[in-house]
Amino acid sequence: MKSGSSALVLGATGGIGGETALALSRRCWKIRALSRAGRNAVDSQGWDGVKADALDRDSIVAAAEGVDAIVHAVNSPGYKIWATLVVPMIENSIAAAKASRARRSPPPLPASASGAKKS
């Protein structure tokens, strides 16, 4: 992996997105952390925080400009209404990947990479 790769992480303030962003940053990836609320939780990590909604295609496409990879780690609140919320969010992430020409896959992240303890 080349140093200086960048990833847009949708849902970076959530559990899966946050852990994925942390693991990638430990591997020298530059993180563009997207969250709907624009929380300041990413500030302490030195990540580039972006406020956007995964249901707003234009904002996701704009946030993805220039990144090497996109991590889709968002879901509908309460994991409900998949057909009307989750599918459009995934479609917006795919549109952003196509528009930004994000072609890299982040490296596989085993549980040990995120600091999770093995049972």
N, C-alpha and C positions, 0 to 999 in steps of 0.2 A: 504494500500500500504506500502510495506517495504521501509525504508529509504535506499538510495543508489542505487535505480534502475537506469538503464542507457538506453538511447535512442539514436539511430543514426537518425538524422534528415536530410534527403536528401532535399536540397533546403533551407537550414537554413538561407541564406542571402536574400531570397525572402519574400514577404509579408506574405503568409500563413505559410510557414515553420518557419520564424522568430518569428511570434507571437505564434506558437505552441511551439517552443523551449523555449521562454520566459515563457509561462504558465507552462510548465513542470518543468523548473528550479525553478520556485516559489514553486513548490510542491516537491522540494528536489530531482528531477531527475538529474543525471549527463548527460550532453548533449555532444554528439559527433556530431559536426556541419559539414556537408558535403556541399561543394559548388564546382562548376566546376572551378570557377576562383580562389579559395583559398583566397578569400578576407580576410582582417584583421578585418572586422566588428565584427567577433565573439570574437576577442581577449579581447575586453572591457567587455564582459560578463563572462569571465572566463571559456568559453567552450573549449573543445578540438576540434580545427579546423582541418578538413581533406580536402585535395584537391583531387577531383576525378570527373569523368564524369559518370552520370547515364547510359550512353550507354556502358560503359566498365564494363562488368559483373565481371571480376576478381577484379577490384579495389573496386567495391561495396561489393563483398563478403569479401574482406580483411578488409574493413572499418567496417563491421558489426560484426567482430569477438568479441565475449564476451558481446554483448549488450543484454538487456532484451527485447527491442522493437525497431521496425523500423517505422519511420514516412516517408511516401512517399509524399513529397510535391513539386514535380518537374513537369514541363510541357515543351513542345517544345516551342522554341522561337516564339512568336506571336500566340501561340496556334494553330499551323498549322502542317501539315504532321503527323497526329496522327498515321496512320497505320505503318509508317516506323520509327517514333521516340518514340511516347508515349507508344505503346504496348511493344516494347523491353525494355524501361526503367522500366515499371511495372514488366515485366518478370524478369529483373535483381534484382529488389527489392525482389520479391518472392524467387528467388534463394538464395539471401543473407539471408533471414529469415530462409529458410530451412537449409542452411549451418551453420548458427550461433545458430540455435535452439532458436531463439528469440520467446518466447511464450507468453509474456505479452502484453496486450493491454494497451496503455497509458490510464489514466483515462479520462472520458468524460470532455471536456473543454468547458463549457458554455461561451458565449460572455463575461460575467463578469469576468471570470478567466483570460482573456487576457488583461483586462483593457479597453475593448471596451465599449463605452457608449451606453446604451439602448436608443432607440428612443421612 
